[in-house]
């Protein structure tokens, strides 16, 4: 058996859902290693939209909707200067997300994607990059379970890489060096 026989076929990679998932995977590898909060959030927005498309094409409507909610949160957090407004937008998208979850209910996968999105939302509000990483670490548990249930190979790959990158980022910026403490979340 050759190593090439273990690789997926080109036709598999060119299926629209898989192509979107593959490109989205690139953002999952990148953002946990970034130092600046704004850069982290911008890369997350792009990845959220791409994974939203991936989940939509897989038929996981709630997962797709939660990705759009995450992208809206990321855009608000990057563009709004007033912290109260950012918190308001995140709160509103979480409430809308709960409604969308009810409307697109598909059992446990819907609950898991909502839970993952909620943990990410709390993480996005953190001014401390280490706390941001910790909340996203919790989010990965929810999304990994969701991805197992909906059969998202690229979602699982993203979860694995995000977990590794988050742990690396947490270790790299541990207390000895100190994580950047941001006074202004727009930084």
Kinemage of the C-alpha trace (Angstrom):
@kinemage 1
@onewidth
@group {chain A} dominant
@subgroup {mainchain}
@vectorlist {calphas} color= white
{ca unk a 1} P 0.000 0.000 0.000
{ca unk a 2} L 1.407 3.383 -0.962
{ca unk a 3} L 0.977 6.621 0.938
{ca unk a 4} L -0.813 8.097 -2.085
{ca unk a 5} L -3.616 5.551 -1.734
{ca unk a 6} L -4.406 7.032 1.694
{ca unk a 7} L -4.938 10.551 0.348
{ca unk a 8} L -8.427 11.674 -0.679
{ca unk a 9} L -9.188 11.875 -4.369
{ca unk a 10} L -9.073 15.212 -6.160
{ca unk a 11} L -12.806 14.871 -6.873
{ca unk a 12} L -13.462 14.711 -3.103
{ca unk a 13} L -11.552 17.945 -2.540
{ca unk a 14} L -13.362 19.703 -5.394
{ca unk a 15} L -16.844 19.085 -3.985
{ca unk a 16} L -18.194 22.537 -2.986
{ca unk a 17} L -18.670 21.687 0.717
{ca unk a 18} L -15.161 20.253 0.954
{ca unk a 19} L -13.573 23.105 -0.970
{ca unk a 20} L -15.175 25.644 1.394
{ca unk a 21} L -14.082 23.551 4.379
{ca unk a 22} L -10.529 23.264 3.092
{ca unk a 23} L -10.164 27.031 2.623
{ca unk a 24} L -11.810 27.698 6.001
{ca unk a 25} L -9.294 25.363 7.585
{ca unk a 26} L -6.547 27.838 6.684
{ca unk a 27} L -8.031 30.450 9.010
{ca unk a 28} L -8.234 27.942 11.850
{ca unk a 29} L -4.528 27.303 11.574
{ca unk a 30} L -3.654 30.983 11.490
{ca unk a 31} L -5.647 32.927 14.074
{ca unk a 32} L -4.548 31.240 17.347
{ca unk a 33} L -0.923 32.090 16.568
{ca unk a 34} L -1.528 35.797 16.010
{ca unk a 35} L -0.541 38.272 18.699
{ca unk a 36} L -2.885 41.190 18.068
{ca unk a 37} L -6.531 40.892 19.052
{ca unk a 38} L -7.739 42.787 15.976
{ca unk a 39} L -5.844 40.475 13.633
{ca unk a 40} L -7.232 37.439 15.483
{ca unk a 41} L -10.778 38.716 15.069
{ca unk a 42} L -10.402 39.590 11.358
{ca unk a 43} L -9.076 36.134 10.497
{ca unk a 44} L -11.851 34.573 12.587
{ca unk a 45} L -14.520 36.507 10.641
{ca unk a 46} L -13.242 35.154 7.331
{ca unk a 47} L -13.044 31.636 8.720
{ca unk a 48} L -16.528 31.862 10.246
{ca unk a 49} L -18.065 32.823 6.923
{ca unk a 50} L -16.230 30.058 5.088
{ca unk a 51} L -17.203 27.444 7.661
{ca unk a 52} L -20.774 28.768 7.503
{ca unk a 53} L -20.790 28.004 3.789
{ca unk a 54} L -19.239 24.592 4.467
{ca unk a 55} L -21.920 23.676 7.034
{ca unk a 56} L -24.709 25.002 4.812
{ca unk a 57} L -23.503 22.793 1.966
{ca unk a 58} L -23.368 19.820 4.373
{ca unk a 59} L -26.968 20.487 5.443
{ca unk a 60} L -26.073 21.621 8.984
{ca unk a 61} L -28.231 24.761 9.060
{ca unk a 62} L -27.773 25.668 12.720
{ca unk a 63} L -24.002 25.326 12.453
{ca unk a 64} L -24.040 27.593 9.384
{ca unk a 65} L -26.190 30.172 11.192
{ca unk a 66} L -23.938 30.119 14.266
{ca unk a 67} L -20.951 30.799 12.020
{ca unk a 68} L -22.731 33.854 10.585
{ca unk a 69} L -23.511 35.053 14.141
{ca unk a 70} L -19.827 34.657 14.988
{ca unk a 71} L -18.820 36.630 11.903
{ca unk a 72} L -21.221 39.457 12.844
{ca unk a 73} L -19.733 39.520 16.339
{ca unk a 74} L -16.226 39.665 14.941
{ca unk a 75} L -17.092 42.539 12.595
{ca unk a 76} L -18.699 44.484 15.449
{ca unk a 77} L -15.732 43.891 17.720
{ca unk a 78} L -13.272 45.076 15.087
{ca unk a 79} L -15.218 48.149 13.947
{ca unk a 80} L -17.008 49.474 17.038
{ca unk a 81} L -14.932 51.562 19.415
{ca unk a 82} L -17.351 51.809 22.340
{ca unk a 83} L -17.108 48.680 24.495
{ca unk a 84} L -20.758 48.915 25.582
{ca unk a 85} L -21.864 48.811 21.943
{ca unk a 86} L -19.663 45.810 21.271
{ca unk a 87} L -21.154 44.005 24.264
{ca unk a 88} L -24.623 44.965 23.019
{ca unk a 89} L -23.957 43.543 19.561
{ca unk a 90} L -22.568 40.317 21.006
{ca unk a 91} L -25.572 40.020 23.343
{ca unk a 92} L -27.989 40.653 20.468
{ca unk a 93} L -26.319 38.071 18.233
{ca unk a 94} L -26.394 35.539 21.067
{ca unk a 95} L -30.146 36.153 21.514
{ca unk a 96} L -30.733 35.923 17.755
{ca unk a 97} L -28.575 32.805 17.719
{ca unk a 98} L -30.795 31.183 20.347
{ca unk a 99} L -33.870 31.972 18.232
{ca unk a 100} L -32.193 30.681 15.065
{ca unk a 101} L -31.190 27.515 16.916
{ca unk a 102} L -34.828 26.933 17.844
{ca unk a 103} L -35.970 27.591 14.261
{ca unk a 104} L -33.338 25.326 12.692
{ca unk a 105} L -33.456 22.705 15.440
{ca unk a 106} L -31.874 19.424 14.432
{ca unk a 107} L -31.308 17.864 17.830
{ca unk a 108} L -27.967 17.678 19.588
{ca unk a 109} L -25.902 19.120 16.684
{ca unk a 110} L -27.934 22.334 16.980
{ca unk a 111} L -27.339 22.540 20.721
{ca unk a 112} L -23.624 21.871 20.304
{ca unk a 113} L -23.150 24.540 17.635
{ca unk a 114} L -25.063 27.042 19.798
{ca unk a 115} L -22.864 26.152 22.788
{ca unk a 116} L -19.690 26.520 20.750
{ca unk a 117} L -20.832 29.860 19.403
{ca unk a 118} L -21.733 31.095 22.898
{ca unk a 119} L -18.280 30.193 24.264
{ca unk a 120} L -16.666 31.953 21.303
{ca unk a 121} L -18.839 35.023 21.914
{ca unk a 122} L -17.666 35.265 25.508
{ca unk a 123} L -14.090 34.816 24.310
{ca unk a 124} L -14.444 37.633 21.784
{ca unk a 125} L -15.343 40.043 24.589
{ca unk a 126} L -12.124 39.364 26.486
{ca unk a 127} L -9.526 42.120 26.549
{ca unk a 128} L -6.832 39.709 27.684
{ca unk a 129} L -5.590 37.516 24.826
{ca unk a 130} L -4.948 34.566 27.155
{ca unk a 131} L -8.546 34.642 28.389
{ca unk a 132} L -9.694 34.885 24.778
{ca unk a 133} L -7.728 31.714 24.026
{ca unk a 134} L -9.162 29.918 27.085
{ca unk a 135} L -12.772 30.605 26.069
{ca unk a 136} L -12.017 29.412 22.551
{ca unk a 137} L -10.495 26.273 24.027
{ca unk a 138} L -13.879 25.519 25.627
{ca unk a 139} L -15.601 26.375 22.340
{ca unk a 140} L -13.511 23.767 20.512
{ca unk a 141} L -15.022 21.005 22.673
{ca unk a 142} L -18.541 21.958 21.550
{ca unk a 143} L -17.603 22.362 17.888
{ca unk a 144} L -15.637 19.107 17.820
{ca unk a 145} L -18.692 17.236 19.074
{ca unk a 146} L -20.867 19.035 16.497
{ca unk a 147} L -18.457 18.216 13.685
{ca unk a 148} L -18.370 14.542 14.646
{ca unk a 149} L -22.156 14.419 14.473
{ca unk a 150} L -22.551 16.232 11.127
{ca unk a 151} L -19.592 14.508 9.459
{ca unk a 152} L -17.422 17.559 8.878
{ca unk a 153} L -13.924 16.260 8.183
{ca unk a 154} L -12.595 19.787 7.727
{ca unk a 155} L -14.368 20.953 10.868
{ca unk a 156} L -12.663 18.169 12.817
{ca unk a 157} L -9.318 19.007 11.246
{ca unk a 158} L -9.899 22.637 12.190
{ca unk a 159} L -10.776 21.628 15.746
{ca unk a 160} L -7.619 19.553 16.046
{ca unk a 161} L -5.410 22.297 14.661
{ca unk a 162} L -7.152 24.998 16.698
{ca unk a 163} L -6.730 22.966 19.852
{ca unk a 164} L -3.034 22.544 19.133
{ca unk a 165} L -2.570 26.199 18.179
{ca unk a 166} L -4.527 27.433 21.199
{ca unk a 167} L -2.435 25.338 23.556
{ca unk a 168} L 0.725 26.584 21.844
{ca unk a 169} L -0.488 30.192 22.109
{ca unk a 170} L -1.376 29.733 25.784
{ca unk a 171} L 2.035 28.223 26.497
{ca unk a 172} L 3.913 30.810 24.440
{ca unk a 173} L 2.277 33.710 26.257
{ca unk a 174} L 2.114 32.138 29.708
{ca unk a 175} L 2.573 34.184 32.865
{ca unk a 176} L 6.371 34.357 32.631
{ca unk a 177} L 6.262 36.471 29.489
{ca unk a 178} L 2.820 37.899 30.130
{ca unk a 179} L 0.024 38.114 27.655
{ca unk a 180} L -0.630 41.530 26.166
{ca unk a 181} L -3.016 43.398 28.464
{ca unk a 182} L -5.211 45.565 26.291
{ca unk a 183} L -6.733 48.716 27.699
{ca unk a 184} L -8.715 49.358 24.564
{ca unk a 185} L -10.369 46.367 22.966
{ca unk a 186} L -10.094 48.073 19.573
{ca unk a 187} L -6.309 47.642 19.683
